């Protein structure tokens, strides 16, 4: 059983930056594909970014390409999401997730709130 805990959310102005982290316990993070998802008020949860086990391959939702960067430090059992040039439409609860390569995500964190507003 893997437990995931997100942190780093908060209130930021448009054009600002935040760095989210996802700390894992109860398992070896290098065994899993990692992803970030988000859910805005009144909307369904959507995919944001994904990174493979070694960190050598990433994939992003089109609207965040060039602004967000997913990375991982397997030695620290931690995954990150660097968010730059934030827009009001990025406002959402952001969730970290883990799953075996090529399979649906199995584990989810509790989420961290990101609010982009003037």
Order of alpha helices (4+ residues) and beta strands (2+ residues): beta-beta-beta-beta-beta-beta-beta-beta-beta-beta-beta
